[in-house]
Structures are given as C-alpha cells and as structure tokens.
Amino acid sequence: MTDARTAVARRAAQTGQVAQPNGNGQAPNLQQQIERMRPEIARALPKHMDADRVARIALTTLRRTPKLGECSPESFLGALMTCSQLGVEPGGPTGEAYLVPFKGEVTFVLGYKGMAKLFWQSPMAKSLSAQVVYEGDHFDYEYGLDQKLVHRPALTGRGKPIAYYAVATTTTGGSAFVVLSPEDVEKHRKHSAFPNGGPWKDHYEAMAKKTCVRELFKLLPVSVELAQADAQDGTVRTDAALDALDAPGTYIQVEAEQRPALTTGDDTTQ
C-alpha cells in the first residue's frame, strides 16, 4: 500500500474510532471521545509522559471550562492531539499549553513553560532563563560586539516591571539574550490571537516571558519539535491524525474589539 493510501486508511480508522455510536446508538459525547482516543494519545506522546494523565487533565480542563464543551469536538480533539504530539500538558497547573475556546472552536496556545520544555529537549541546550525586571532592581544591558547583561534583583521594594528579558546558552559555547520593554510586550500582546483574554488575561507575566523567549529563539538553532510548536501556536486544528501536525492549523484572526475576555481552564469562560 502506498504512503498516501496508508494515511487515508489511518485517518478513516481514527475517524471511525472517534465518531462511532455508543451502546445506546447515540453519538458519543466529548468525554467519551477523549476516553476512546487514549490509544492514539499514547502513541503520540513521548515515552516519559503518561496517556492516562493527559486524558485526566483534558477531562478536568473540559469540566472547569464549560465553554470548551460548546466548541466543535474536532477542534478540541485536534488541540489535545497537538499537545500530545508536542509533549506538553493541556492546561492544568504546569502552564505548558492552554486550550482557549472562541467562536465555537478550540485554539491551541503554547505556554512559556511549554516553550522552555521543548528547548531543553535539544542536545544543544545548556541554559535558559526568562525574567522580569522591576524598578528597584539593578539592571544594565548592552547590545553590540561586546554584549553584556547584568540583573541584580532587589529583595524589597521592587516596584513595577520596567523590562522583560530572556537569555540562553548552548553547549557549543554560544549565547544570546533579548530585552523587551513593557511597551514592546504590549505590542506583541495586541497582535496576538487573544490580547484581552486567554493566558494574557490570567498569566500576563508568563506570556511576557514567552514573548521574550520566542524572540530569543529567532537567534538560536531550534529543534523540529519546537518549530512545529511555534507553527501550531494560536491555531485551530480539526484533524486529529498523527501526520496532521506537519500542517499548521487555521490561525485565529479577529478584530481586537471582537475578542471577549476568556479564561484558560481554571475558571468558567465569561
């Protein structure tokens, strides 16, 4: 059988597995579809992760954010499969990835900790840090041929954030850093898929750090997994087939005034 036929057959088998009726002759609900997807999740996950845990987190996220259950099942399962293939947990306390409901679809949003986790999987990774600089801190940096970055956090009276930065070193001896002002971060937030909600609403500092890390990674060699995660970030995926990760999903583009405040799985969406 050719590769194309194999892919078609696999997708057909997966579709049948997800959509087949339950014992009452009715279409399975989303919770049942998640349970039926456990074998596919197990095949997609890296060896160090557990399919039962991922399924439990997905079910908990679905229960805590009822709006997710109102979205298309295909987009929820697609986002869940994206998390599984990348090896990041969907929602939950880790902050590795977020499932954000909007206009009947579930959007996959990569978290700062998820991006850092994927960086550490690279054999070239030596160190990575992202920090917030406050008014009371000692902070000095300089770009150019003799780059330098010095940050001494104050113990008390730190005040308001005045900068965000990310710095990384590689096993080959290379290093790079990126410093962003609050205004820089705000520009990125305003151009994101969910500037007034999602993780920007509930986890602003983590998203600011993620913005720094994403800019930093433009200066560093990245793994295939990290490149895939970056391509899927902020998109809707409706195909849960394993080979669909190589094709980025649909990016959500809406006007800022149309973007309602959303939560990321810890509370009910407003």
Helices and strands as residue ranges (DSSP letters): H 3-19, H 30-36, H 38-44, H 51-64, H 66-69, H 73-86, E 97-102, E 105-110, H 112-120, E 125-134, E 138-142, E 148-152, E 161-170, E 175-180, H 182-190, H 198-202, H 204-217, H 224-232, E 235-236, G 242-246, E 250-251, G 256-258
